[in-house]
Amino acid sequence: MAVEAVAQAQLAGAARAALGGGRRLAAVERMAGGSKKGVYRLVMDDGTTAIAYRWADAENYWPAAEGDDDLADPFSPGLGLDLFEAAHARLAGLGVRVPAIRLVDRAGGYGPADLAVVEDVPGESLEALLARDPRAAAPVLARLGEALEAMRGHRAPGYGKVAVIDAGGASHGTSCEGAVLDRALRDLAEAAARDPRVAAARERLAERLRSLAAAVRPRAEYAVVHGELGPDHVLVDAAGRPVVIDLEGSMYFDVEWEHVFLRIRLHDAYRPLEPAGLDEDRLALYLLAQRLSLTAGPLRLLDGDFPDRVAMAGIAEFNLNRALDLVG
C-alpha cells in the first residue's frame, strides 16, 4: 500500500523535527504488521533511520465496534498516543528495554493524526531469531525473563489499562477473571455467528467458560502485563537485549494472562520464561478465553480489508480447533 499524501507530509515534518540536524527525509517505508496503526521506517538522506507510529482511522483495519473507545474496558482496543506514552513510561521505569522516544506529535502539530517517532532497533525479531538459531536466542530469552519478572514484581491495587490505573481511574467489573469471562462470552458469540462449528459447540464452550471462572479464587493485586507479548513483539538489539514493542495494550492484570499468551506463541521455547507459582485455575480459564479471542479477532478482522487474509484465516482456523479440543 502506498503512503497516502497526507501521511507523507506529516511524516516528513515530524522526521525533520525528530532527527533534524540538516538531514532531509529521503524515503518512507511502510512496515509489515500493524493492524491498528501505521508503522513506517523513516530514512534520512544520511542513512539515519527511525520508526514512526501513526494512529489514524485510515491506518486501522479493525471494523468499528460498540465500546471501542471505552478505556475502562481492559480489552478495548489499545489505540492512541496517550496509551502508548503511559505504557512506555511504566515499562521503561521498570527497566524493560523499549524503543527510545524521539518525538511525539498530537493531532494538529505536523498533521491530522497522533504520531510518535521512536528509535529504530536494527536487527531481527525474537521470532526470526528463534527460527534461525534457537541456541543464539537462549540468552535473549533469559533477559526477557528478567524483564517479565520486573513487570510481575510491580503491583497495583486495580486492574486495567496502564494509562487508566496510573491516572487514578478504575475499570469496569470487580475482577480480572470476570472481565475475561465477559470478553470470552462476547468472543464466543462473535465466532459462533461466523463459523458453524463454533455455533454447534457454543453451549458447551459457554458452560466450560463459566465453570472455569467459578473455580478461580479472588485476588486483590495485579502485575504489569504487555497483553500480546508474542515473539514478533520482541526485537533484539545489537547488544542482544530484548526490546518490547507494540505497547499500547499494556495493563495491570493477572500475570497468568501474559503467560498463557507466551505459551501459545512460543511453544517449547516458553519454558525458560515460566515462573513458579502461577495459578492453575486462572491458566485454564485464560487458555480457553485466548483461544476464543484468537478465533473471533481474526474472523472479525477479515470482515474488513485487512491485506494478509490467508495468514489471518490460518490463525483463526488453528485456534478454533484448539478451542474445540478443550471441550472435547
C-alpha positions, 0 to 999 in steps of 0.5 A: 500500500502506498503512503497516502499524501497526507501521511507523507507530509506529516511524516516528513515534518515530524522526521525533520523535527525528530532527527533534524540536524540538516538531514532531509527525509529521503524515503518512507517505508511502510512496515509489515504488521500493524493492524491498528496503526501505521508503522513506517521506517523513516530514512534520512538522506544520511542513512539515519533511520527511525520508526514512526507510529501513526494512529489514524482511522485510515491506518486501522483495519479493525471494523468499528465496534460498540465500546471501542473507545471505552478505556475502562474496558481492559480489552478495548482496543489499545489505540492512541498516543496517550496509551502508548506514552503511559505504557512506555513510561511504566515499562521503561521505569521498570527497566524493560528495554523499549524503543527510545522516544524521539518525538511525539506529535498530537493531532494538529502539530505536523498533521491530522493524526497522533504520531510518535517517532521512536528509535529504530532497533536494527536487527531481527525479531525474537521470532526470526531469531528463534527460527534461525538459531534457537541456541543464539536466542537462549540468552535473549530469552533469559533477559526477557525473563528478567524483564517479565519478572520486573513487570510481575514484581510491580503491583497495583491495587486495580486492574486495567489499562496502564494509562487508566490505573496510573491516572487514578481511574478504575475499570469496569467489573470487580475482577480480572477473571470476570472481565475475561469471562465477559470478553470470552462470552462476547468472543464466543458469540462473535465466532459462533455467528461466523463459523458453524462449528463454533455455533454447534459447540457454543453451549458447551464452550459457554458452560466450560467458560463459566465453570472455569471462572467459578473455580478461580479464587479472588485476588486483590493485586495485579502485575504489569502485563504487555497483553500480546507479548508474542515473539514478533513483539520482541526485537533484539538489539545489537547488544542482544537485549530484548526490546518490547514493542507494540505497547499500547495494550499494556495493563495491570492484570493477572500475570497468568494472562501474559503467560498463557499468551507466551505459551501459545506463541512460543511453544517449547521455547516458553519454558525458560520464561515460566515462573513458579507459582502461577495459578492453575485455575486462572491458566485454564480459564485464560487458555480457553478465553485466548483461544476464543479471542484468537478465533473471533479477532481474526474472523472479525478482522477479515470482515474488513480489508485487512491485506494478509487474509490467508495468514489471518484465516490460518490463525483463526482456523488453528485456534478454533480447533484448539478451542474445540479440543478443550471441550472435547 
